[in-house]
Amino acid sequence: MAKLSASDRKSLPASDFLGPNRTFPAQNKSHAKAAISGATRSEHAGNISPSKEAEIKAEARRKLGKTGSTFSAARDKQRGG
């Protein structure tokens, strides 16, 4: 998974986060995949509810199911394109 610095994280729009309080960033495919496993861990630890876990996973899978246009646009923007 690509590293996400604190300044990069702060610059992401709220729509790139899948969880509450700007948790589970999913601005690219590797982060969306990590959000799925992270949601499971957080629910098992009691940090989020089962319904919030399902919501995060569904949104991450929705992003992963896209043809890549969402992630491609974000990557192009980061590269200055």
C-alpha positions in Angstrom: 0.0 0.0 0.0 1.2 3.5 -0.8 2.2 5.6 2.2 -0.1 8.6 2.9 1.7 11.4 4.7 -0.2 13.6 7.2 -0.1 16.6 4.9 -1.4 14.5 2.0 -4.2 13.0 4.2 -5.2 16.5 5.3 -5.5 17.7 1.7 -7.8 14.8 0.7 -11.5 15.8 0.3 -13.9 14.3 2.8 -15.5 12.2 0.0 -12.2 10.1 -0.1 -12.8 8.8 3.4 -15.2 5.9 4.0 -15.4 6.0 7.8 -16.4 8.4 10.5 -14.1 11.3 11.4 -12.0 11.0 8.2 -11.1 7.4 8.8 -10.4 4.8 6.2 -9.1 6.9 3.3 -9.8 5.3 0.0 -8.4 7.5 -2.7 -6.8 4.6 -4.6 -7.3 0.9 -5.0 -4.8 -0.2 -2.4 -6.3 2.1 0.2 -9.8 0.9 -0.7 -8.7 -2.7 -0.2 -7.1 -1.8 3.1 -10.3 -0.2 4.2 -12.1 -3.5 3.8 -9.7 -5.3 6.1 -9.4 -2.4 8.4 -13.2 -2.2 8.9 -13.2 -5.9 9.9 -10.4 -5.3 12.4 -12.1 -2.2 13.8 -15.4 -4.0 14.2 -13.8 -7.0 15.9 -12.0 -4.6 18.3 -15.3 -2.9 19.1 -14.3 0.5 17.6 -17.2 0.5 15.0 -20.5 -1.1 14.8 -21.3 -4.1 12.5 -23.5 -1.8 10.5 -20.7 0.8 10.0 -18.4 -2.0 9.1 -20.8 -3.2 6.4 -21.2 0.4 5.2 -17.5 1.0 4.8 -17.0 -2.4 3.1 -19.8 -1.7 0.6 -18.5 1.7 -0.3 -14.9 0.4 -0.7 -16.2 -2.4 -2.9 -18.2 0.1 -4.9 -15.1 2.1 -5.5 -13.1 -1.0 -6.4 -15.8 -2.2 -8.8 -15.6 1.0 -10.9 -13.6 0.8 -14.1 -10.8 2.8 -12.4 -12.1 6.2 -13.5 -12.4 7.5 -10.0 -8.9 6.4 -9.0 -7.4 7.4 -12.4 -8.7 10.9 -12.0 -7.3 11.2 -8.5 -4.0 9.9 -9.6 -3.8 12.3 -12.5 -4.7 15.2 -10.2 -1.9 14.2 -7.8 0.6 14.1 -10.7 -0.5 17.5 -11.9 -2.4 16.3 -14.9 
